[in-house]
Amino acid sequence: MSKIATFSDLVLFAYNELSEKDHLFFEKEMKTDSEMKKDYNGIVSVKKILNTFHQEPSEDVINKLMNYSSALNCFKLPLLTGDTFVLVN
């Protein structure tokens, strides 16, 4: 029985997220299947581009989160079963 490789499998292969058995299958197939190799190379190219991006929240989002968290009051209530923290807005 032959294995059917999907585009999702190729993405997993590019990110080294396959089982050892499946990884070996793809290594072997790449040697003989030029279309699969072409698709894989495209995925690797996109992966390299994606790795150049660095996302961070905007200053506005950070300020909103900080303002929200500072508006909360936290109380420590000693209980028989242990301490419990309560947030009150």
Buried (B, 14 or more C-beta within 10 A) or exposed (E): EEEEBEEEBBBBBBEEEBEEEBBEBBEEBBEEBEEBBEBBEEBBEEEEEEEEEEEEEEEEEEEEEEEEEEEEEEEEEEEEEEEEEEEEE
